[in-house]
Amino acid sequence: MTTMDIHESRTAISDARLDRIEARLDALLAHAEQRDAELEPLRDLAAEIGVLSGPAMATVTDHVAAWEASGYLGFARSGARVVDRIMTSFGEEDVEALGDNVVLMLETLRDLTQPEILRLLRQTAGSVGHLEVPPGTEPPSTFALLRQLRDPEVRRGLGRMLDLLKNIGADEL
């Protein structure tokens, strides 16, 4: 075999290899063009979403900033901490018992929010501070208590307490 034959043989092998490589590249290019055509609608969708989501995201950001400025988010964070404390402090049975009694609790709360009840509670809370008796003070005598019954406010308060005790005794709990 001459050098010319070897050279022609190598050229033939190289040409065959190049033909196979070219065929593979053509197949890959066709496949890439097909994938590109399939992705075109997704690119269009992404562009439209970008156009639409920009103003929407700006609106959401503005609302969240307004909520933060007005204290809603801080309130929500505090509420989440309260719920977390409740969740760690009470078991499933406690929640079921709460569910069984929630209507009664809400009715009681509704009754407590009546203006006359709220005034009575405020007066009672304000009076508690005046009830402190210094240590070592003698309790009032029976006659001192009877003298206080001459005061119309004492009689009115005692009458209310007796009415309250009467109602508590009459109701079945």
Steps between C-alpha positions, in 0.01 A plus 500: 500500500632830401478822688250617247278202570524560873416864449198418281386241754520753783317757293223250426469415871503870591237575237280218633544629856426854395188380318378321816579806714322723252196268502494507881533877508214528248284275723592701811428826322160371385424384854609837646282688249204277593554566874538871430167499315338315793637752751384808306146499652656470847723801429194696389313395815796599720514840330127557555524387861789741548294785359201412719686407817701822516201723588343224708818459702523877545141505627566213741815672625312828551225323696748313719687825570172671594407212730840519666472877543153476655604222738302210355806281444631565851157412635499181292847405627385554859185300429712217363704499822176484703375209289837329544474537879146363492608206286784410737293551817182311413440147384250355259252428781513864607420614147208256480366630833537853368305402189224353716469822701581768244134600451449549873825698518396728214156557654670590829736735319207663322327551836818646650523761224171663598563863607354461849712190567813676374428801725453269799825318423687831465360626833589171667853502359546862610374421849736208554793738543320669789440170680858455615515498877835562669627204701411507868177696445212378713191382310196728534266426788141390447377846598744663251357277227144590602592871490620454140149376410378859546701596188269480189788381278576213740131401508477520119816286460381252761162477324674427170717234661194337659320503161808345341520230767127432460539456122803275543309287751193475272685396183611146449863494397 
